[in-house]
Amino acid sequence: MRIAIAGASGLIGQALLERLDANGHETILFVRPGAKATARPAISWDPSRGTLSEGDMATVGQIDAVVNLSGAGIGDKRWNTKRKIDILNSRITSTNLLVSHLGSFQGSTPHLINASAIGFYGSRGDELLTEESAQGQGFLAEVCAQWETAAAQATTPVTFVRTGIVLTKRGGALAKQLPLFKLGLGGRLGLGNQWLSPISLDDEVRALLHILEQGLTGPINLVAPSAVTNGEFTTVLAQILHRPAVLTAPAFALKIALGNEMASELLLSSQRISPVRLLESGFRFNHTELRPLLEWAIRN
């Protein structure tokens, strides 16, 4: 397959490129002004200015799919009005630009695999959530809903990949947690009864490849089959590292440090998600339970 990727410099994008190369697929990159030169075929674009080179698209020719992973990090900076606008606009503008040009690829109607997140469901306590569950409440739920609405305007097949917490020591949440846990300073967040829905980086990119090769469309949850509570996650991670984890970060302290909204939605939110459609499509996870998932993530 010939697959164009937007957001290939991110954690998931880099791992996806490696997997696509290993599986013999040809990749094309969407590159922004000033980006490091690449030996791969490339399409110049600048979502902030609404520009995308149709000349590059013509040179690239026919493609089978576009994977859109673009978007500002939701946990990189403290949320304020400007940061929230950046988080939303970085997703909507890039998606709108891609959607408006999908028909310009010569002789092809590419499948759009558009990033989303389990933030779509909001915080729902102990409720088990599937792709059939309704949109939840909160800033991230609204961001995901608008993101998916923008992608849904495409006239080509569209998939919304609602990704959970991607675990790897290469980056993301686990990379930030490991130094503290290795020092014996890790601990439960709030009451620790909030549900987490993780997935290994390995299974994340394998699932994306499965979606591409099977042509799956619509919303698909990218999470491991077994959700866990924050308390369970803390205990298992500490056991694997042979360190204590007796500390607790009270909810009020997290809200003071990050702001009420950011702490509530990123650290205290409860999301118990099931990957129903992936399982029904025949996908087989390499890491279904928390302990082997974490052991793999710490090694890789």
C-alpha positions as CSV (number, residue, x, y, z in Angstrom):
1,M,0.0,0.0,0.0
2,R,1.0,3.7,-0.5
3,I,0.3,5.6,2.7
4,A,0.7,9.3,3.4
5,I,1.2,10.3,7.0
6,A,0.6,13.7,8.7
7,G,2.2,14.0,12.2
8,A,4.8,11.4,11.5
9,S,7.3,13.1,13.8
10,G,5.3,12.2,16.9
11,L,5.6,9.2,19.2
12,I,2.9,7.1,17.4
13,G,3.9,8.5,13.9
14,Q,7.5,7.4,14.3
15,A,6.6,3.9,15.5
16,L,4.0,3.6,12.7
17,L,6.6,4.5,10.0
18,E,8.9,1.8,11.4
19,R,6.2,-0.8,11.2
20,L,5.0,0.2,7.7
21,D,8.6,0.0,6.5
22,A,9.0,-3.4,8.1
23,N,5.9,-4.6,6.4
24,G,6.9,-3.4,2.9
25,H,4.5,-0.5,2.6
26,E,5.5,2.7,0.8
27,T,5.1,5.9,2.9
28,I,4.8,9.6,2.0
29,L,5.1,12.3,4.5
30,F,3.3,15.6,4.9
31,V,6.0,18.1,5.9
32,R,5.8,21.6,7.3
33,P,8.0,24.5,6.4
34,G,11.4,24.2,8.1
35,A,11.0,20.5,8.7
36,K,14.1,18.3,8.5
37,A,14.8,17.0,5.0
38,T,13.5,13.5,4.3
39,A,14.5,10.9,1.7
40,R,10.9,9.8,1.5
41,P,8.4,11.3,-0.9
42,A,6.9,14.4,0.7
43,I,4.0,16.8,0.4
44,S,4.6,20.3,1.7
45,W,1.8,21.7,3.9
46,D,1.2,24.4,6.5
47,P,-2.2,24.0,8.3
48,S,-1.8,27.3,10.1
49,R,-1.8,29.1,6.8
50,G,-4.2,26.7,5.1
51,T,-1.7,25.8,2.4
52,L,-0.9,22.4,0.8
53,S,1.1,21.8,-2.3
54,E,-1.0,20.3,-5.0
55,G,2.1,20.1,-7.2
56,D,3.6,17.8,-4.6
57,M,0.4,15.8,-4.6
58,A,0.5,15.4,-8.3
59,T,4.2,14.3,-8.1
60,V,3.3,11.7,-5.5
61,G,0.5,10.3,-7.5
62,Q,-2.0,7.7,-6.4
63,I,-2.2,6.7,-2.7
64,D,-4.3,4.2,-0.8
65,A,-4.6,6.0,2.6
66,V,-3.9,9.1,4.6
67,V,-3.2,8.7,8.3
68,N,-3.7,12.0,10.2
69,L,-2.0,12.2,13.6
70,S,-1.5,15.9,13.7
71,G,-2.4,17.9,16.8
72,A,-0.8,19.8,19.7
73,G,0.0,17.8,22.8
74,I,-2.8,17.9,25.4
75,G,-0.5,17.4,28.4
76,D,2.6,19.4,27.3
77,K,1.5,22.7,28.8
78,R,-0.9,24.0,31.5
79,W,-4.3,24.7,30.1
80,N,-5.4,28.3,29.7
81,T,-7.7,29.9,27.2
82,K,-5.0,30.2,24.5
83,R,-3.7,26.7,25.0
84,K,-7.1,25.2,24.8
85,I,-7.7,27.1,21.5
86,D,-4.4,25.8,20.2
87,I,-5.3,22.2,21.1
88,L,-8.6,22.5,19.3
89,N,-7.4,24.5,16.3
90,S,-4.3,22.4,15.6
91,R,-6.6,19.4,15.1
92,I,-9.5,21.0,13.2
93,T,-7.4,23.1,10.8
94,S,-5.1,20.2,9.8
95,T,-8.1,17.9,9.4
96,N,-10.1,20.4,7.4
97,L,-7.1,21.0,5.1
98,L,-6.5,17.3,4.5
99,V,-10.2,16.6,3.9
100,S,-10.5,19.5,1.3
101,H,-7.6,18.0,-0.7
102,L,-8.2,14.2,-0.5
103,G,-9.9,14.3,-3.9
104,S,-6.8,15.9,-5.5
105,F,-4.7,12.8,-5.4
106,Q,-4.5,11.5,-8.9
107,G,-6.6,8.4,-9.6
108,S,-7.4,7.5,-6.0
109,T,-10.0,7.9,-3.3
110,P,-7.7,7.4,-0.2
111,H,-9.0,6.0,3.0
112,L,-8.7,8.6,5.8
113,I,-7.6,7.2,9.2
114,N,-8.0,10.2,11.5
115,A,-6.7,10.4,15.0
116,S,-9.1,10.9,17.9
117,A,-9.0,9.8,21.5
118,I,-11.1,8.1,24.3
119,G,-11.5,11.6,25.7
120,F,-14.5,11.5,23.4
121,Y,-16.4,9.7,26.1
122,G,-15.6,12.0,29.0
123,S,-15.4,10.8,32.6
124,R,-18.0,8.1,33.1
125,G,-17.1,6.3,36.4
126,D,-17.5,2.5,36.3
127,E,-19.6,2.5,33.0
128,L,-18.2,0.2,30.4
129,L,-17.9,2.1,27.2
130,T,-17.8,0.9,23.6
131,E,-17.9,2.6,20.2
132,E,-21.7,2.7,20.5
133,S,-21.5,4.9,23.6
134,A,-22.5,8.5,23.4
135,Q,-20.2,11.5,23.6
136,G,-19.4,12.6,27.1
137,Q,-18.9,16.0,28.8
138,G,-15.9,18.2,29.1
139,F,-13.3,20.0,27.0
140,L,-11.6,16.9,25.6
141,A,-14.9,15.3,24.7
142,E,-15.8,18.4,22.7
143,V,-12.4,18.5,21.0
144,C,-12.7,14.9,19.9
145,A,-16.3,15.4,18.7
146,Q,-15.3,18.4,16.6
147,W,-12.2,16.6,15.3
148,E,-14.3,13.6,14.2
149,T,-16.9,15.9,12.7
150,A,-14.2,17.6,10.6
151,A,-12.9,14.2,9.4
152,A,-16.4,13.0,8.6
153,Q,-16.8,15.7,5.9
154,A,-14.5,13.6,3.7
155,T,-16.2,11.9,0.7
156,T,-13.7,9.0,1.0
157,P,-13.9,6.2,3.6
158,V,-13.1,7.5,7.1
159,T,-12.0,5.9,10.3
160,F,-11.9,7.6,13.7
161,V,-9.2,6.0,15.9
162,R,-10.1,6.7,19.6
163,T,-6.7,6.0,21.2
164,G,-6.3,5.4,24.9
165,I,-3.1,5.9,27.0
166,V,-0.2,4.7,24.8
167,L,2.4,3.0,27.0
168,T,6.1,3.0,26.1
169,K,9.3,4.3,27.8
170,R,10.0,6.2,24.5
171,G,7.5,8.9,25.5
172,G,4.0,9.8,26.7
173,A,2.6,9.3,30.1
174,L,4.8,6.4,31.1
175,A,8.1,8.1,30.2
176,K,7.1,10.9,32.7
177,Q,6.1,8.5,35.4
178,L,9.1,6.1,35.3
179,P,11.7,8.5,36.9
180,L,9.5,9.1,39.9
181,F,8.6,5.4,40.3
182,K,12.2,4.4,40.1
183,L,13.0,6.7,42.9
184,G,10.2,5.3,45.0
185,L,8.2,8.5,44.7
186,G,5.4,7.1,42.6
187,G,1.9,6.8,43.9
188,R,-1.9,6.8,43.5
189,L,-3.6,9.8,41.9
190,G,-6.6,11.0,43.9
191,L,-8.6,8.1,45.3
192,G,-7.1,5.7,42.7
193,N,-10.4,4.3,41.7
194,Q,-10.6,6.0,38.3
195,W,-10.4,3.7,35.3
196,L,-7.5,3.8,32.9
197,S,-7.6,2.3,29.4
198,P,-4.0,1.8,28.2
199,I,-2.5,0.2,25.1
200,S,1.1,-0.7,24.3
201,L,2.8,1.3,21.5
202,D,3.3,-2.0,19.8
203,D,-0.4,-2.8,19.7
204,E,-1.3,0.7,18.8
205,V,0.7,0.6,15.6
206,R,-0.3,-3.0,14.9
207,A,-3.9,-1.9,15.2
208,L,-3.4,1.0,12.9
209,L,-1.9,-1.3,10.3
210,H,-4.8,-3.8,10.8
211,I,-7.3,-1.0,10.2
212,L,-5.4,0.0,7.0
213,E,-5.2,-3.5,5.6
214,Q,-8.7,-4.5,6.5
215,G,-10.3,-1.2,5.4
216,L,-12.2,-0.7,8.6
217,T,-14.2,2.5,8.9
218,G,-16.1,4.4,11.6
219,P,-15.1,4.8,15.2
220,I,-12.7,2.3,16.6
221,N,-11.3,2.2,20.2
222,L,-7.6,1.6,20.4
223,V,-7.2,0.3,23.9
224,A,-6.2,-3.1,25.4
225,P,-9.1,-5.4,26.4
226,S,-8.5,-5.0,30.1
227,A,-9.0,-1.6,31.6
228,V,-7.5,-1.1,35.1
229,T,-7.9,1.4,37.9
230,N,-5.2,3.9,38.7
231,G,-4.6,2.1,42.0
232,E,-4.0,-1.2,40.2
233,F,-1.7,0.5,37.7
234,T,0.3,2.1,40.5
235,T,0.7,-1.2,42.4
236,V,1.8,-3.2,39.4
237,L,4.2,-0.7,38.0
238,A,5.9,-0.4,41.5
239,Q,6.1,-4.2,41.8
240,I,7.8,-4.5,38.4
241,L,10.3,-1.8,39.3
242,H,10.8,-3.3,42.8
243,R,10.1,0.0,44.4
244,P,7.5,1.2,47.0
245,A,4.5,3.3,45.9
246,V,2.9,4.4,49.1
247,L,2.5,8.0,48.3
248,T,-0.7,9.6,47.2
249,A,-1.2,12.8,45.2
250,P,-4.5,14.2,46.5
251,A,-7.0,15.5,44.0
252,F,-6.9,19.0,45.5
253,A,-3.1,19.2,45.1
254,L,-3.3,18.0,41.5
255,K,-5.9,20.7,40.8
256,I,-3.8,23.4,42.4
257,A,-0.7,22.3,40.3
258,L,-2.4,21.9,37.0
259,G,-5.7,23.7,37.3
260,N,-9.0,22.1,38.0
261,E,-10.0,21.4,34.5
262,M,-6.7,19.9,33.3
263,A,-6.3,17.7,36.4
264,S,-9.9,16.5,36.3
265,E,-9.7,15.5,32.6
266,L,-6.2,14.2,32.3
267,L,-5.4,12.6,35.7
268,L,-8.7,12.0,37.6
269,S,-11.0,11.1,34.7
270,S,-12.5,7.6,34.8
271,Q,-12.7,5.9,31.4
272,R,-13.3,2.2,31.2
273,I,-13.2,1.4,27.5
274,S,-13.6,-1.8,25.5
275,P,-12.1,-2.3,22.0
276,V,-15.2,-4.1,20.7
277,R,-14.8,-3.4,17.0
278,L,-11.1,-4.3,16.9
279,L,-11.8,-7.7,18.6
280,E,-14.8,-8.3,16.3
281,S,-12.6,-7.6,13.3
282,G,-10.2,-10.4,14.3
283,F,-7.4,-8.3,15.7
284,R,-5.3,-10.1,18.3
285,F,-3.5,-8.0,20.9
286,N,0.1,-8.9,21.9
287,H,-0.5,-7.3,25.3
288,T,-3.9,-7.8,26.9
289,E,-3.2,-7.7,30.6
290,L,-1.5,-4.9,32.6
291,R,1.6,-6.7,33.9
292,P,2.9,-8.0,30.5
293,L,1.9,-4.7,28.9
294,L,3.9,-2.7,31.4
295,E,6.9,-5.1,31.2
296,W,7.0,-4.7,27.5
297,A,6.6,-0.9,27.7
298,I,9.5,-0.6,30.2
299,R,11.8,-2.7,28.0
300,N,10.8,-0.9,24.8
